[in-house]
Amino acid sequence: MMRTPSAFLSFVQLLDSALPIGGFSHSFGLETYVQQGKVATVAQLEQYMAGQIHSSLVRMDGLAIKGVYGAIPEQNWETVARLDAIIHVQRAPRESREGMHKMGRRLIKLGKSLYPEAKLPQLEELLERYRGYGTYPIVFAWIARHLDMELDAAVHGYLYTSVQTMVNSALRLMSIGQTEGQLLIRRMQQTAEQEWTAASALPPDQLHSFSAAHDIGAMQHETLYSRLFMS
């Protein structure tokens, strides 16, 4: 349960697309799909995003957040490090892995000033002890848990900011308007809610990703002739 309105507003700030952790620099494979003509319309973009929510964001990142939420009260730091390692190895494209690392590490650095209650030096210590990576979903979960946000709120918040990142990338890559983008975010929130409802009862050790086609597209990104994004 969240304790105060201040904690809730701190969590809202964590979801802000303007948070300077580098999310705007990464399309995580969308740029390849647009350049190859596989995502050229709003309908195709919506299908692409729904696939990412279903195959990766909910069943891998969402369940990892659930695992961190269960591990923190028990001080089970080995589980936190293991989930961090799984998030790392499950992202096959090199650029996507590096993007998750960079965003996570930048969030730790920013969060130490922004969220002193989140005990981020302790997270840094355990990552060093277990030779962890500091992937973005794990750092996000750590902060949200220390802000006393409920698990479902944390996962929905993570899915929202992920959807927002994809739409913001699409606005720079495709011919779609701001209003279309906002309507798409609204629709994808409903999709994300349905997907998490379907998967939320799974134990964290069953987290998985099954997005082979997307992984191939993300791998191809580094060889594109021109690029706006780092991944």
FIKOLZA-1660 file (N, C-alpha, C; in steps of 0.1 Angstrom, whole numbers, plus 5000, padded with zeros to 4 digits):
% residues 231
   i   px   py   pz ch aa at
   1 5008 4988 5000  A  M  N
   1 5000 5000 5000  A  M CA
   1 5009 5013 5000  A  M  C
   2 5005 5022 4992  A  M  N
   2 5013 5035 4992  A  M CA
   2 5009 5043 5005  A  M  C
   3 5019 5049 5011  A  R  N
   3 5017 5056 5024  A  R CA
   3 5012 5070 5023  A  R  C
   4 5017 5078 5013  A  T  N
   4 5013 5092 5013  A  T CA
   4 5011 5096 4998  A  T  C
   5 5003 5107 4997  A  P  N
   5 5002 5113 4983  A  P CA
   5 5016 5116 4977  A  P  C
   6 5025 5120 4986  A  S  N
   6 5038 5124 4981  A  S CA
   6 5045 5111 4974  A  S  C
   7 5043 5100 4980  A  A  N
   7 5049 5087 4974  A  A CA
   7 5043 5085 4961  A  A  C
   8 5030 5087 4960  A  F  N
   8 5023 5085 4947  A  F CA
   8 5028 5094 4936  A  F  C
   9 5030 5107 4940  A  L  N
   9 5035 5117 4930  A  L CA
   9 5049 5114 4927  A  L  C
  10 5057 5109 4936  A  S  N
  10 5071 5105 4933  A  S CA
  10 5071 5093 4923  A  S  C
  11 5061 5084 4924  A  F  N
  11 5060 5073 4915  A  F CA
  11 5056 5078 4901  A  F  C
  12 5047 5088 4901  A  V  N
  12 5042 5094 4888  A  V CA
  12 5054 5100 4881  A  V  C
  13 5063 5107 4889  A  Q  N
  13 5075 5113 4883  A  Q CA
  13 5084 5102 4877  A  Q  C
  14 5085 5090 4883  A  L  N
  14 5093 5079 4878  A  L CA
  14 5088 5075 4864  A  L  C
  15 5075 5077 4861  A  L  N
  15 5069 5073 4848  A  L CA
  15 5070 5083 4837  A  L  C
  16 5075 5095 4841  A  D  N
  16 5076 5106 4831  A  D CA
  16 5086 5103 4820  A  D  C
  17 5081 5105 4808  A  S  N
  17 5089 5102 4796  A  S CA
  17 5101 5112 4795  A  S  C
  18 5100 5123 4802  A  A  N
  18 5111 5133 4802  A  A CA
  18 5122 5129 4812  A  A  C
  19 5120 5119 4820  A  L  N
  19 5130 5115 4830  A  L CA
  19 5144 5112 4822  A  L  C
  20 5154 5119 4826  A  P  N
  20 5167 5118 4818  A  P CA
  20 5175 5105 4821  A  P  C
  21 5169 5094 4816  A  I  N
  21 5177 5081 4817  A  I CA
  21 5180 5075 4803  A  I  C
  22 5176 5082 4793  A  G  N
  22 5180 5078 4779  A  G CA
  22 5170 5070 4772  A  G  C
  23 5157 5069 4777  A  G  N
  23 5147 5061 4770  A  G CA
  23 5144 5067 4756  A  G  C
  24 5145 5080 4754  A  F  N
  24 5142 5086 4742  A  F CA
  24 5152 5082 4731  A  F  C
  25 5163 5076 4735  A  S  N
  25 5174 5073 4725  A  S CA
  25 5172 5059 4719  A  S  C
  26 5163 5051 4725  A  H  N
  26 5161 5037 4721  A  H CA
  26 5148 5034 4715  A  H  C
  27 5147 5027 4704  A  S  N
  27 5135 5022 4698  A  S CA
  27 5133 5008 4701  A  S  C
  28 5143 5001 4706  A  F  N
  28 5143 4986 4709  A  F CA
  28 5137 4978 4697  A  F  C
  29 5141 4981 4685  A  G  N
  29 5138 4973 4673  A  G CA
  29 5127 4979 4665  A  G  C
  30 5120 4989 4669  A  L  N
  30 5109 4995 4661  A  L CA
  30 5114 5002 4649  A  L  C
  31 5126 5008 4650  A  E  N
  31 5132 5015 4638  A  E CA
  31 5134 5006 4627  A  E  C
  32 5138 4993 4630  A  T  N
  32 5140 4983 4619  A  T CA
  32 5127 4980 4612  A  T  C
  33 5117 4978 4620  A  Y  N
  33 5104 4974 4614  A  Y CA
  33 5099 4985 4606  A  Y  C
  34 5101 4998 4610  A  V  N
  34 5096 5009 4602  A  V CA
  34 5104 5010 4589  A  V  C
  35 5117 5009 4589  A  Q  N
  35 5125 5010 4577  A  Q CA
  35 5122 4999 4568  A  Q  C
  36 5119 4987 4573  A  Q  N
  36 5116 4976 4564  A  Q CA
  36 5102 4976 4559  A  Q  C
  37 5094 4986 4563  A  G  N
  37 5080 4987 4558  A  G CA
  37 5071 4978 4565  A  G  C
  38 5075 4971 4576  A  K  N
  38 5066 4962 4583  A  K CA
  38 5056 4969 4592  A  K  C
  39 5060 4981 4596  A  V  N
  39 5052 4989 4605  A  V CA
  39 5051 5003 4598  A  V  C
  40 5040 5005 4591  A  A  N
  40 5038 5017 4583  A  A CA
  40 5025 5025 4586  A  A  C
  41 5016 5018 4593  A  T  N
  41 5003 5025 4596  A  T CA
  41 5001 5024 4611  A  T  C
  42 4991 5031 4616  A  V  N
  42 4988 5031 4630  A  V CA
  42 4983 5017 4634  A  V  C
  43 4975 5010 4625  A  A  N
  43 4970 4997 4628  A  A CA
  43 4982 4987 4630  A  A  C
  44 4992 4988 4621  A  Q  N
  44 5004 4979 4622  A  Q CA
  44 5012 4982 4634  A  Q  C
  45 5013 4995 4638  A  L  N
  45 5020 4999 4650  A  L CA
  45 5013 4993 4662  A  L  C
  46 5000 4994 4662  A  E  N
  46 4992 4988 4673  A  E CA
  46 4994 4973 4675  A  E  C
  47 4995 4966 4663  A  Q  N
  47 4997 4952 4664  A  Q CA
  47 5011 4949 4669  A  Q  C
  48 5021 4957 4664  A  Y  N
  48 5035 4955 4669  A  Y CA
  48 5035 4957 4684  A  Y  C
  49 5029 4968 4689  A  M  N
  49 5030 4970 4704  A  M CA
  49 5022 4960 4712  A  M  C
  50 5011 4955 4707  A  A  N
  50 5004 4945 4714  A  A CA
  50 5012 4932 4715  A  A  C
  51 5020 4929 4704  A  G  N
  51 5029 4918 4705  A  G CA
  51 5040 4919 4715  A  G  C
  52 5045 4931 4716  A  Q  N
  52 5056 4933 4726  A  Q CA
  52 5050 4932 4740  A  Q  C
  53 5038 4937 4742  A  I  N
  53 5032 4937 4756  A  I CA
  53 5030 4922 4759  A  I  C
  54 5025 4914 4750  A  H  N
  54 5021 4900 4753  A  H CA
  54 5033 4891 4754  A  H  C
  55 5043 4893 4746  A  S  N
  55 5054 4883 4745  A  S CA
  55 5066 4886 4754  A  S  C
  56 5067 4899 4758  A  S  N
  56 5079 4903 4765  A  S CA
  56 5077 4912 4777  A  S  C
  57 5070 4923 4775  A  L  N
  57 5068 4932 4786  A  L CA
  57 5061 4927 4798  A  L  C
  58 5050 4919 4796  A  V  N
  58 5043 4914 4807  A  V CA
  58 5049 4902 4813  A  V  C
  59 5052 4892 4804  A  R  N
  59 5056 4879 4809  A  R CA
  59 5071 4878 4812  A  R  C
  60 5079 4888 4809  A  M  N
  60 5092 4888 4814  A  M CA
  60 5094 4899 4824  A  M  C
  61 5093 4912 4819  A  D  N
  61 5096 4923 4828  A  D CA
  61 5086 4924 4839  A  D  C
  62 5073 4921 4836  A  G  N
  62 5062 4922 4847  A  G CA
  62 5065 4912 4858  A  G  C
  63 5068 4899 4854  A  L  N
  63 5070 4889 4864  A  L CA
  63 5083 4891 4871  A  L  C
  64 5093 4898 4865  A  A  N
  64 5105 4901 4872  A  A CA
  64 5102 4912 4882  A  A  C
  65 5094 4921 4879  A  I  N
  65 5090 4931 4889  A  I CA
  65 5083 4924 4901  A  I  C
  66 5074 4915 4898  A  K  N
  66 5068 4907 4909  A  K CA
  66 5078 4900 4917  A  K  C
  67 5088 4894 4911  A  G  N
  67 5099 4887 4919  A  G CA
  67 5106 4896 4928  A  G  C
  68 5110 4908 4923  A  V  N
  68 5117 4918 4931  A  V CA
  68 5108 4922 4943  A  V  C
  69 5095 4924 4941  A  Y  N
  69 5086 4927 4951  A  Y CA
  69 5085 4917 4962  A  Y  C
  70 5086 4904 4959  A  G  N
  70 5086 4894 4968  A  G CA
  70 5100 4892 4976  A  G  C
  71 5110 4895 4969  A  A  N
  71 5124 4893 4974  A  A CA
  71 5128 4904 4984  A  A  C
  72 5124 4916 4982  A  I  N
  72 5128 4927 4991  A  I CA
  72 5124 4926 5005  A  I  C
  73 5112 4923 5009  A  P  N
  73 5108 4921 5023  A  P CA
  73 5116 4910 5030  A  P  C
  74 5120 4900 5022  A  E  N
  74 5127 4888 5028  A  E CA
  74 5143 4891 5027  A  E  C
  75 5146 4902 5022  A  Q  N
  75 5161 4905 5020  A  Q CA
  75 5168 4894 5012  A  Q  C
  76 5161 4889 5002  A  N  N
  76 5166 4878 4994  A  N CA
  76 5173 4884 4982  A  N  C
  77 5185 4889 4985  A  W  N
  77 5192 4897 4974  A  W CA
  77 5197 4888 4963  A  W  C
  78 5199 4875 4966  A  E  N
  78 5203 4866 4955  A  E CA
  78 5192 4865 4945  A  E  C
  79 5180 4865 4949  A  T  N
  79 5169 4864 4939  A  T CA
  79 5168 4877 4931  A  T  C
  80 5170 4888 4937  A  V  N
  80 5171 4901 4929  A  V CA
  80 5182 4900 4918  A  V  C
  81 5193 4895 4922  A  A  N
  81 5205 4894 4913  A  A CA
  81 5202 4884 4902  A  A  C
  82 5195 4873 4906  A  R  N
  82 5192 4863 4896  A  R CA
  82 5182 4868 4885  A  R  C
  83 5172 4875 4890  A  L  N
  83 5162 4881 4881  A  L CA
  83 5169 4892 4872  A  L  C
  84 5178 4899 4877  A  D  N
  84 5185 4909 4869  A  D CA
  84 5193 4902 4858  A  D  C
  85 5199 4890 4862  A  A  N
  85 5207 4883 4852  A  A CA
  85 5198 4877 4841  A  A  C
  86 5186 4872 4845  A  I  N
  86 5176 4866 4835  A  I CA
  86 5172 4877 4825  A  I  C
  87 5169 4889 4831  A  I  N
  87 5165 4900 4822  A  I CA
  87 5176 4903 4812  A  I  C
  88 5188 4902 4816  A  H  N
  88 5200 4904 4807  A  H CA
  88 5200 4893 4796  A  H  C
  89 5200 4881 4800  A  V  N
  89 5203 4870 4790  A  V CA
  89 5191 4868 4781  A  V  C
  90 5179 4872 4785  A  Q  N
  90 5167 4870 4777  A  Q CA
  90 5166 4880 4766  A  Q  C
  91 5173 4891 4767  A  R  N
  91 5173 4901 4756  A  R CA
  91 5185 4897 4747  A  R  C
  92 5182 4890 4736  A  A  N
  92 5193 4885 4727  A  A CA
  92 5200 4896 4720  A  A  C
  93 5192 4906 4714  A  P  N
  93 5200 4917 4707  A  P CA
  93 5209 4925 4716  A  P  C
  94 5221 4926 4711  A  R  N
  94 5231 4933 4719  A  R CA
  94 5227 4948 4722  A  R  C
  95 5222 4955 4713  A  E  N
  95 5218 4969 4715  A  E CA
  95 5207 4970 4726  A  E  C
  96 5197 4960 4725  A  S  N
  96 5187 4960 4735  A  S CA
  96 5192 4958 4749  A  S  C
  97 5201 4948 4750  A  R  N
  97 5207 4945 4763  A  R CA
  97 5214 4958 4769  A  R  C
  98 5222 4964 4760  A  E  N
  98 5230 4976 4764  A  E CA
  98 5220 4987 4768  A  E  C
  99 5209 4988 4761  A  G  N
  99 5199 4999 4764  A  G CA
  99 5193 4997 4777  A  G  C
 100 5190 4984 4781  A  M  N
 100 5185 4981 4794  A  M CA
 100 5195 4984 4805  A  M  C
 101 5208 4982 4802  A  H  N
 101 5218 4985 4812  A  H CA
 101 5219 5000 4814  A  H  C
 102 5220 5007 4803  A  K  N
 102 5223 5021 4804  A  K CA
 102 5211 5028 4811  A  K  C
 103 5199 5024 4808  A  M  N
 103 5187 5031 4814  A  M CA
 103 5187 5027 4829  A  M  C
 104 5190 5015 4832  A  G  N
 104 5190 5011 4846  A  G CA
 104 5200 5018 4854  A  G  C
 105 5213 5019 4849  A  R  N
 105 5223 5025 4856  A  R CA
 105 5221 5040 4858  A  R  C
 106 5215 5046 4847  A  R  N
 106 5212 5061 4848  A  R CA
 106 5201 5063 4858  A  R  C
 107 5192 5054 4859  A  L  N
 107 5181 5055 4869  A  L CA
 107 5186 5054 4883  A  L  C
 108 5196 5045 4885  A  I  N
 108 5202 5044 4898  A  I CA
 108 5209 5057 4902  A  I  C
 109 5217 5063 4892  A  K  N
 109 5224 5075 4895  A  K CA
 109 5214 5087 4898  A  K  C
 110 5204 5088 4890  A  L  N
 110 5194 5099 4892  A  L CA
 110 5186 5096 4905  A  L  C
 111 5183 5083 4907  A  G  N
 111 5174 5080 4918  A  G CA
 111 5181 5082 4932  A  G  C
 112 5194 5081 4933  A  K  N
 112 5201 5084 4945  A  K CA
 112 5198 5098 4950  A  K  C
 113 5196 5107 4941  A  S  N
 113 5193 5121 4945  A  S CA
 113 5178 5123 4946  A  S  C
 114 5171 5117 4937  A  L  N
 114 5156 5119 4936  A  L CA
 114 5148 5111 4946  A  L  C
 115 5153 5099 4949  A  Y  N
 115 5146 5090 4958  A  Y CA
 115 5155 5085 4969  A  Y  C
 116 5158 5093 4979  A  P  N
 116 5167 5088 4989  A  P CA
 116 5161 5077 4997  A  P  C
 117 5147 5076 4998  A  E  N
 117 5141 5066 5005  A  E CA
 117 5142 5052 4998  A  E  C
 118 5146 5052 4986  A  A  N
 118 5147 5039 4978  A  A CA
 118 5159 5031 4981  A  A  C
 119 5169 5036 4989  A  K  N
 119 5180 5028 4994  A  K CA
 119 5188 5023 4982  A  K  C
 120 5190 5031 4972  A  L  N
 120 5197 5027 4960  A  L CA
 120 5212 5023 4962  A  L  C
 121 5219 5029 4971  A  P  N
 121 5233 5024 4974  A  P CA
 121 5233 5009 4978  A  P  C
 122 5222 5005 4985  A  Q  N
 122 5221 4991 4988  A  Q CA
 122 5219 4982 4976  A  Q  C
 123 5212 4987 4966  A  L  N
 123 5210 4980 4953  A  L CA
 123 5224 4979 4946  A  L  C
 124 5231 4990 4946  A  E  N
 124 5244 4990 4940  A  E CA
 124 5253 4980 4946  A  E  C
 125 5253 4979 4959  A  E  N
 125 5261 4970 4967  A  E CA
 125 5258 4956 4963  A  E  C
 126 5245 4952 4962  A  L  N
 126 5242 4938 4959  A  L CA
 126 5245 4935 4945  A  L  C
 127 5244 4945 4936  A  L  N
 127 5248 4942 4922  A  L CA
 127 5263 4940 4920  A  L  C
 128 5270 4948 4928  A  E  N
 128 5285 4946 4928  A  E CA
 128 5288 4932 4934  A  E  C
 129 5282 4928 4944  A  R  N
 129 5284 4915 4951  A  R CA
 129 5282 4904 4942  A  R  C
 130 5271 4904 4934  A  Y  N
 130 5267 4893 4926  A  Y CA
 130 5270 4896 4911  A  Y  C
 131 5278 4906 4909  A  R  N
 131 5282 4909 4895  A  R CA
 131 5270 4911 4886  A  R  C
 132 5261 4919 4891  A  G  N
 132 5248 4921 4884  A  G CA
 132 5250 4932 4873  A  G  C
 133 5239 4935 4866  A  Y  N
 133 5239 4944 4855  A  Y CA
 133 5232 4957 4858  A  Y  C
 134 5222 4957 4866  A  G  N
 134 5214 4969 4869  A  G CA
 134 5204 4971 4858  A  G  C
 135 5197 4961 4853  A  T  N
 135 5188 4963 4842  A  T CA
 135 5176 4972 4846  A  T  C
 136 5171 4979 4837  A  Y  N
 136 5160 4989 4840  A  Y CA
 136 5148 4983 4847  A  Y  C
 137 5142 4972 4843  A  P  N
 137 5131 4967 4850  A  P CA
 137 5133 4964 4865  A  P  C
 138 5145 4959 4868  A  I  N
 138 5149 4956 4882  A  I CA
 138 5150 4969 4890  A  I  C
 139 5157 4979 4885  A  V  N
 139 5159 4991 4892  A  V CA
 139 5145 4998 4894  A  V  C
 140 5137 4998 4883  A  F  N
 140 5123 5004 4884  A  F CA
 140 5116 4997 4895  A  F  C
 141 5116 4984 4896  A  A  N
 141 5109 4976 4906  A  A CA
 141 5114 4980 4920  A  A  C
 142 5127 4981 4921  A  W  N
 142 5133 4984 4934  A  W CA
 142 5128 4997 4940  A  W  C
 143 5128 5007 4931  A  I  N
 143 5123 5021 4935  A  I CA
 143 5108 5021 4938  A  I  C
 144 5101 5014 4929  A  A  N
 144 5086 5014 4932  A  A CA
 144 5083 5007 4945  A  A  C
 145 5090 4996 4948  A  R  N
 145 5087 4989 4961  A  R CA
 145 5091 4998 4973  A  R  C
 146 5101 5005 4972  A  H  N
 146 5105 5014 4983  A  H CA
 146 5097 5026 4984  A  H  C
 147 5089 5029 4973  A  L  N
 147 5079 5040 4974  A  L CA
 147 5066 5035 4979  A  L  C
 148 5066 5022 4983  A  D  N
 148 5054 5015 4988  A  D CA
 148 5042 5015 4978  A  D  C
 149 5045 5014 4966  A  M  N
 149 5035 5012 4956  A  M CA
 149 5031 4997 4955  A  M  C
 150 5018 4995 4954  A  E  N
 150 5013 4981 4952  A  E CA
 150 5019 4975 4940  A  E  C
 151 5020 4961 4940  A  L  N
 151 5026 4954 4929  A  L CA
 151 5018 4957 4916  A  L  C
 152 5005 4956 4915  A  D  N
 152 4998 4958 4903  A  D CA
 152 5000 4973 4898  A  D  C
 153 5000 4982 4907  A  A  N
 153 5003 4996 4903  A  A CA
 153 5016 4998 4897  A  A  C
 154 5026 4991 4903  A  A  N
 154 5040 4992 4897  A  A CA
 154 5041 4986 4883  A  A  C
 155 5035 4974 4882  A  V  N
 155 5035 4967 4868  A  V CA
 155 5028 4976 4858  A  V  C
 156 5016 4981 4862  A  H  N
 156 5009 4989 4852  A  H CA
 156 5016 5002 4849  A  H  C
 157 5023 5007 4859  A  G  N
 157 5031 5019 4856  A  G CA
 157 5043 5016 4847  A  G  C
 158 5049 5005 4849  A  Y  N
 158 5060 5001 4840  A  Y CA
 158 5055 4999 4826  A  Y  C
 159 5044 4992 4824  A  L  N
 159 5038 4990 4811  A  L CA
 159 5034 5003 4804  A  L  C
 160 5029 5012 4812  A  Y  N
 160 5025 5025 4807  A  Y CA
 160 5037 5032 4801  A  Y  C
 161 5048 5033 4809  A  T  N
 161 5060 5040 4804  A  T CA
 161 5066 5033 4792  A  T  C
 162 5065 5020 4792  A  S  N
 162 5070 5013 4780  A  S CA
 162 5062 5016 4767  A  S  C
 163 5049 5016 4769  A  V  N
 163 5040 5020 4758  A  V CA
 163 5043 5034 4753  A  V  C
 164 5044 5043 4763  A  Q  N
 164 5047 5057 4760  A  Q CA
 164 5060 5058 4752  A  Q  C
 165 5070 5051 4756  A  T  N
 165 5083 5051 4749  A  T CA
 165 5081 5046 4735  A  T  C
 166 5074 5036 4732  A  M  N
 166 5072 5031 4719  A  M CA
 166 5064 5041 4710  A  M  C
 167 5054 5047 4716  A  V  N
 167 5047 5057 4708  A  V CA
 167 5055 5069 4705  A  V  C
 168 5063 5074 4715  A  N  N
 168 5072 5085 4712  A  N CA
 168 5082 5082 4701  A  N  C
 169 5087 5070 4701  A  S  N
 169 5096 5066 4690  A  S CA
 169 5089 5066 4677  A  S  C
 170 5077 5061 4677  A  A  N
 170 5069 5061 4664  A  A CA
 170 5066 5075 4659  A  A  C
 171 5064 5084 4668  A  L  N
 171 5061 5098 4664  A  L CA
 171 5073 5104 4656  A  L  C
 172 5085 5099 4659  A  R  N
 172 5097 5104 4653  A  R CA
 172 5100 5096 4640  A  R  C
 173 5095 5084 4639  A  L  N
 173 5098 5075 4628  A  L CA
 173 5087 5075 4617  A  L  C
 174 5075 5078 4621  A  M  N
 174 5064 5075 4612  A  M CA
 174 5055 5088 4610  A  M  C
 175 5046 5087 4601  A  S  N
 175 5037 5099 4598  A  S CA
 175 5024 5097 4606  A  S  C
 176 5025 5099 4619  A  I  N
 176 5013 5099 4627  A  I CA
 176 5013 5111 4636  A  I  C
 177 5001 5115 4640  A  G  N
 177 5000 5128 4647  A  G CA
 177 5000 5125 4662  A  G  C
 178 5001 5136 4670  A  Q  N
 178 5001 5135 4684  A  Q CA
 178 4988 5130 4690  A  Q  C
 179 4977 5134 4684  A  T  N
 179 4964 5129 4688  A  T CA
 179 4963 5114 4686  A  T  C
 180 4967 5109 4674  A  E  N
 180 4967 5095 4672  A  E CA
 180 4975 5087 4682  A  E  C
 181 4987 5094 4685  A  G  N
 181 4996 5087 4694  A  G CA
 181 4990 5086 4708  A  G  C
 182 4983 5096 4713  A  Q  N
 182 4976 5096 4726  A  Q CA
 182 4965 5086 4726  A  Q  C
 183 4957 5085 4716  A  L  N
 183 4947 5075 4715  A  L CA
 183 4952 5061 4715  A  L  C
 184 4964 5059 4709  A  L  N
 184 4970 5046 4708  A  L CA
 184 4975 5042 4722  A  L  C
 185 4981 5052 4730  A  I  N
 185 4985 5049 4743  A  I CA
 185 4973 5045 4752  A  I  C
 186 4962 5052 4750  A  R  N
 186 4950 5048 4757  A  R CA
 186 4945 5034 4754  A  R  C
 187 4945 5030 4742  A  R  N
 187 4941 5017 4738  A  R CA
 187 4951 5006 4743  A  R  C
 188 4964 5009 4743  A  M  N
 188 4974 5000 4747  A  M CA
 188 4974 4998 4762  A  M  C
 189 4969 5008 4770  A  Q  N
 189 4967 5007 4784  A  Q CA
 189 4957 4996 4787  A  Q  C
 190 4947 4995 4779  A  Q  N
 190 4936 4985 4781  A  Q CA
 190 4942 4971 4778  A  Q  C
 191 4950 4971 4767  A  T  N
 191 4956 4958 4763  A  T CA
 191 4966 4953 4774  A  T  C
 192 4974 4962 4779  A  A  N
 192 4983 4959 4790  A  A CA
 192 4976 4954 4802  A  A  C
 193 4965 4960 4806  A  E  N
 193 4957 4956 4817  A  E CA
 193 4952 4942 4816  A  E  C
 194 4947 4939 4804  A  Q  N
 194 4942 4925 4801  A  Q CA
 194 4953 4915 4802  A  Q  C
 195 4965 4918 4796  A  E  N
 195 4976 4909 4796  A  E CA
 195 4981 4906 4810  A  E  C
 196 4982 4917 4818  A  W  N
 196 4987 4914 4832  A  W CA
 196 4977 4907 4840  A  W  C
 197 4964 4909 4838  A  T  N
 197 4954 4901 4845  A  T CA
 197 4956 4886 4842  A  T  C
 198 4959 4883 4829  A  A  N
 198 4960 4869 4825  A  A CA
 198 4973 4863 4830  A  A  C
 199 4983 4871 4833  A  A  N
 199 4997 4865 4836  A  A CA
 199 5000 4868 4851  A  A  C
 200 4993 4876 4858  A  S  N
 200 4998 4880 4871  A  S CA
 200 4999 4869 4882  A  S  C
 201 4991 4858 4880  A  A  N
 201 4991 4848 4889  A  A CA
 201 5003 4838 4888  A  A  C
 202 5011 4840 4877  A  L  N
 202 5022 4831 4874  A  L CA
 202 5033 4834 4884  A  L  C
 203 5041 4824 4889  A  P  N
 203 5052 4827 4898  A  P CA
 203 5063 4833 4890  A  P  C
 204 5071 4842 4897  A  P  N
 204 5082 4849 4890  A  P CA
 204 5092 4840 4883  A  P  C
 205 5094 4828 4889  A  D  N
 205 5104 4819 4882  A  D CA
 205 5099 4813 4869  A  D  C
 206 5087 4817 4865  A  Q  N
 206 5082 4813 4852  A  Q CA
 206 5083 4824 4842  A  Q  C
 207 5090 4835 4845  A  L  N
 207 5091 4846 4835  A  L CA
 207 5098 4841 4823  A  L  C
 208 5094 4847 4812  A  H  N
 208 5099 4842 4799  A  H CA
 208 5096 4852 4788  A  H  C
 209 5103 4851 4777  A  S  N
 209 5100 4860 4765  A  S CA
 209 5100 4851 4753  A  S  C
 210 5091 4854 4744  A  F  N
 210 5090 4846 4731  A  F CA
 210 5088 4855 4720  A  F  C
 211 5098 4863 4716  A  S  N
 211 5096 4873 4706  A  S CA
 211 5108 4872 4696  A  S  C
 212 5109 4860 4690  A  A  N
 212 5121 4857 4681  A  A CA
 212 5121 4867 4669  A  A  C
 213 5110 4869 4663  A  A  N
 213 5109 4878 4651  A  A CA
 213 5114 4892 4655  A  A  C
 214 5109 4897 4666  A  H  N
 214 5113 4910 4671  A  H CA
 214 5128 4910 4674  A  H  C
 215 5133 4900 4680  A  D  N
 215 5147 4899 4684  A  D CA
 215 5156 4900 4671  A  D  C
 216 5152 4893 4660  A  I  N
 216 5159 4894 4648  A  I CA
 216 5159 4908 4642  A  I  C
 217 5147 4914 4643  A  G  N
 217 5147 4928 4638  A  G CA
 217 5155 4938 4646  A  G  C
 218 5156 4935 4659  A  A  N
 218 5164 4944 4668  A  A CA
 218 5179 4942 4665  A  A  C
 219 5183 4929 4662  A  M  N
 219 5196 4926 4658  A  M CA
 219 5201 4933 4645  A  M  C
 220 5191 4934 4636  A  Q  N
 220 5194 4940 4623  A  Q CA
 220 5196 4955 4624  A  Q  C
 221 5191 4961 4635  A  H  N
 221 5192 4975 4636  A  H CA
 221 5205 4981 4634  A  H  C
 222 5215 4975 4640  A  E  N
 222 5229 4980 4640  A  E CA
 222 5235 4981 4626  A  E  C
 223 5229 4974 4616  A  T  N
 223 5234 4974 4603  A  T CA
 223 5225 4983 4593  A  T  C
 224 5215 4990 4599  A  L  N
 224 5207 4998 4590  A  L CA
 224 5216 5010 4584  A  L  C
 225 5212 5014 4572  A  Y  N
 225 5220 5024 4565  A  Y CA
 225 5220 5037 4573  A  Y  C
 226 5208 5041 4579  A  S  N
 226 5207 5053 4587  A  S CA
 226 5199 5050 4599  A  S  C
 227 5202 5057 4610  A  R  N
 227 5195 5054 4623  A  R CA
 227 5193 5067 4630  A  R  C
 228 5181 5068 4636  A  L  N
 228 5178 5078 4646  A  L CA
 228 5180 5074 4660  A  L  C
 229 5180 5061 4663  A  F  N
 229 5180 5056 4676  A  F CA
 229 5192 5047 4678  A  F  C
 230 5196 5045 4691  A  M  N
 230 5207 5037 4695  A  M CA
 230 5204 5022 4694  A  M  C
 231 5191 5019 4695  A  S  N
 231 5187 5005 4694  A  S CA
 231 5173 5003 4687  A  S  C
% end
